């Protein structure tokens, strides 16, 4: 059965957390590779935000809660795929 991807987590830039801390959280929680985590952190830093993960509502809600508990600024949004 195909995974239903209805929501995404957006990472927002902040002036509180270090680049290394954000990368470590992305690696540990989102299972990003080091290069992917670094790119997401840089995009959020330079553009203000970056999509870091998408999936079903329950999984993304739980992930957002974990990021919130670690004081990483993220938001849960509806996911719209570019693929048709």
Residue, then its C-alpha position, 0 to 999 in steps of 0.5 A: x500500500x502506498x504511503x499517503x503524503x498529506x502534510x509537510x514540515x517546514x524548518x524556519x530560520x532562527x537566531x537561537x540554535x546553532x547550525x550544527x545543532x539543527x543539522x544534528x536534529x535533522x540527521x537524528x529525527x528525519x534520517x537525513x544524510x549529512x549533506x542533506x541536513x547541511x543543505x536544508x539548514x543553509x536553505x532555511x538560513x538563507x531563504x528563511x524556510x525549507x521543507x525538511x520532511x513530508x508524510x501522513x498527518x500523524x507522523x508529521x504531527x509527532x515529528x513537529x512535536x519533537x522538534x518543538x520540544x527541542x526548540x527548533x522552529x518548524x511548522x506543519x503544513x498541507x503537502x502539495x506535490x509537484x507531480x501529477 
